[in-house]
Amino acid sequence: MAIRFDDRVAIVTGAGGGLGRAHALELARRGAKVVVNDLGGAVDGSGGSSAAAEAVVAEIQQAGGEAMSDGCSVTDEGGVAGMMQRVMDRWGRVDILVNNAGILRDKTFAKMELSDFRAVLEVHLMGSVICSRAVWPIMRQQQYGRIVVTTSVTGLYGNFGQTNYGAAKAGLYGFMNVAKLEGARDNIRVNTISPFALTRMTEGMIGEERAALYAPELVSPAVMYLVSEDAPTGIILSAGAGTVSRAAMVETQGVNFGLGITAEDVAAHIGEIDDFSTAKPLRDASEQSKKNAVTLERPPVKG
């Protein structure tokens, strides 16, 4: 069955180019009314221009779709509130939010200024929080909402020279884990995309000669699924180059040492602790408690 977004209203942040543009165009192609949000700044977040967002709106309109542009920064609470008001005044609802806006300020941790750490956290993490917070009451009132946040391999697994970016992207995973629980009763589903594609932020890592293979448009199908009516909630999809996989936090079953546990016990049995053949994903904190209860039922290991 075709995935459609007729009569749905979608906001995509950072949609003036790259991944955001691809998501916005695909949402519009599938029938959504789209808000193209983009500050229009440089990769490091400096500057600003409405031209990029307006160009994407023009593309959508030329193809017969409906769209509007917005140039507020996702870190500006007042600006985001104003964007939501304009959207509600025009279309009366918000069904989908794709948090895609981001910046880069890469340096090794030893050389990184705290201001650059804070700036990246503000855009990626707090920008997603501010936008999600702004749509939350609307989606609760509607009893319908789909939110996607954007993580990365740096947040999930690490990448040299990106402690600020990694911290922000890992924080979004934690945000999703709780938001999925709180949104469930109101039919608000929250998921995470981990893209790999050639954009302004990755052009130094992915050469132009591989542009077709790592086109941003190849990530958008996974995003469309995550914001669809039948979307799951609380999952991470890793997507790019025509591939889609699922990432998850997992935990091994563990070892019970009893109340007399020592550091030497841990060292002696690290192999068993580290046995990922027993690992599985956990849906929430209560599942982790249940897993621990099973471990505690086992006789304590000594020596």
N, C-alpha and C positions, 0 to 999 in steps of 0.2 A: 504493500500500500504506500502510495506516494506521501512523503512528508510535506505538508503545506502549512503556511502561516497566514492564510487569508483572515482579515479582520484582527490580526494581532499587531501590536505595536512593540517594536524592538529598539533598544538603545545600545549602541556599540561605541565604547570609548576607544580613543586612539585609532579612529577609523579613517583618517585621512590618507593612509597608505599601508602597505604591507599586509599583515594578517587582518587588522581591523577592517581595512577596505574590502578584502576578500570576503570576510564574514558579512559585512553590510550588503554587498552586492548579491550574495547568495540568499540572504534573508529576503531581500527585495524581490529577487527572481522567483522565490517561492511564495510571494504574496504579502509579505509583511510591510507595514509602514515603518520606515526606519529613521531613527535619529542618528545622524552622523556627528559624533562628538570628537573634536580634535583641537588641541591648543595650537597646533601648527608650529611647535618649537623644534629645536635641534635635538639630536639623540641624547645630549646631556641635559635636556630640559630647558635650555636657555632660549629666549626669543619667543615669538608667537605670530601666527598669521592665520586668517580664516580661509585662505585660498585652497588649501588641500581638502578641507571638509566640504567646501562649496563645489569643488570639482567632482567629488564622489556623489554628492547630491545631484549634480547635473547628469552624471552617468545614469543614475537610477531613474531620473525623470525622463531622460531620452529613451530609455527602454520601456517606458510606460508605467513606472512605479511611482510611489509617493515617498517623499523624504524631506527632512529638514535638517539644517546644519546647526551646530552649537559649538562655540569656541571656548567654553569655560575650562579651567583647569580642574581635574578631578580632585585636587587637594583643597579647592576653594568651596567650603560648605555653602556659602551664600550663592555662589555661582551655580552649584549643582542644584540647590533648591529652586533657583530661578529657571534652570533648564527643565526641571520636573513640572513646574507650573506652566511653562509654555507648552510642554507636551500634553499635559492634561487639558489645557485650554483648547488645544487644536484637535486632539483625538480622544480625550476622555479616559484613557487607560494606559497602563504600561504592563505588558505581558512578559517581556524578555529583556534581560540585561546581560550583556557580554562585557565583562571587565577586561579590557585588553591594553589600556594605556600603560606606557612604561618608559623609563629612561635608563641610560647606562652611565656609570662613572667608575670605570674599572681601574683598580690599582691593587697592589698587594696590601694586605692588612697592615703591615708595618709602615707603609707609606701613605695610607689613606687618611684623609682629613675626616674628622667626625661629621663635618657639615655635609660631605659627600655621602657618608653612610646614612645620615638622616634624610637627605634629599631622596635617595632611592627608596628607602622605607616609606616615605611620605607618599610618593607617587604610586608605587606598586601595591603596597599593603593598605595604607590608610586611604588611598584613592579608591580602591575597591570597596573598602569598608564604608566610606562616605557615600558612594553611589548606591551600594546595596542597602544602606540604612535609609536612603531617600526613597527608594522604590518599595521598601518593605511594607509600610502601612497601606500603600496602594494595592499591592498584591494580596495582602491579608483581607482587605475589603472586598476584592474581586473573588477571593478564594481560588486564586490561580496566579502562579508566577514561576518563571524559570530563570535561574541565575547561573552564570558560568564565571569562574575566576581562572586566571591564567598563571600557571606555575611554569617551571622549566626544569631541565635536567640539572641545572646548577642547584636549585632548591631541593631536588629529590636526591641527588647523588654527589654534587659538588663539582666545582670547576675553578681552577687556579685563578687568583686575581679578582674574585667576585664575592667576597664575603658579604658585602652590602646587598647585592642582588640575590645571593643565595638565602640570606636571612629573610628578606622580603618574600621571596617565592615560597620558602618553606612555611612562613607564617600564613600564607593563603591556604595551604593545605589544612592547617589547624583551624582556621576560620571556617572552612567548608565543613569540617567534621562536626562542629557544633551547630552551625546554621542549618544543616540538613535535618537535625533533630528538632530544632525549634520551629522550622518551617513546615514540617510534615503535616501537622493537623490543619494547616491552611492551604494545603496543596501547593506549597512553594518548594520546588526541588532545586537543589544546589549541587553543582558538579564542577570539576576542574579539568581543564585542557592543558596538556604539556606538549607544546608544538615544537617541531624542528623544521625550519624553513629559512629561505634566503630573504632577509629583510635588512633594513638599515642597521639594525642592532647585531646582525650576525654576518654581515658581508666580509668581515675580517676573518671569520672562521670557515665560511662556505664560499668558495670561489665562484665568479660569474659563469665559469664554464659549466657549472652544475646547476644553473638557474632553473632550467626546465624540470629537473628532478626534484628540486626543493622549492617549487613554487608555492607561495602562501595559499593559493586556491586548493591545494591538496590537503590542507589542514581543515578547511571549512566543513567538509562533510561530517566529520566527527563532532564539530560544534553544533551543526544542525540537529544531529541526533540528541545531543545533550540538552538542547532547548526545545525539543519537540514535545507534543502533548503526552506521548508515552515514554518520556525520558525516565531513566532511573534517578536515584538521588544518592549523593555521597560517593561518587566514583571519580577516579582519574583516568582519562584516556590520553595516551601518548600517540601523537599523530604527525605524519609527515611523509613525503615522497611516496604517497599511495599506500602507506602501511598504517595500521591502527593496532595498538596493544593496550593492555590495562596495567597500570602501576598500582601498588598497594603497600601500605605499612603492614608488616607481618611480625609475629613474635613466636619464638620457640617455646616449647612446653616448659622447659626449665627443670631445675633440680631442687629438691627439698633437702636442706641441710639441718633443719631444726633450729631451735633457739640458741644453740651453742655455735653457730656459724662463725667461721674465721676467714680472714683473707686468704690463708693457705688452702682452705677448702675450695674456695672459688678458683684459685690458681690450679689446683690439682684436677679439677673437674671441668675446666673451661671447654674442653672438647665436647662434653655432653651438653653443656649450656649452649654451645654454639652449633648444635645439631639442627640444621634447618630442614631436615627431613620431617620434623614434627611441626614446622611453622605453618601458620595460617593467618589470613587477615581477620581483623576484629572490627565489628561494626560500631562499637562504642565502648565507653569505659566500663560498663557493666559486664560486657563480654570478657574484658580483660580480667575482671574480678572473678568471674566464673572459671576462667582458665586457671587462674592462680589457686582457686579452691580445689581443683582437680589435682594440681601439683602437691598441695599441702596434705592431701589424703594419702599420698605415697609415703612409705617408711623413710625417715631421714637417712641420708647418705653420710657415712662417717669415714674419715681418713682419706 
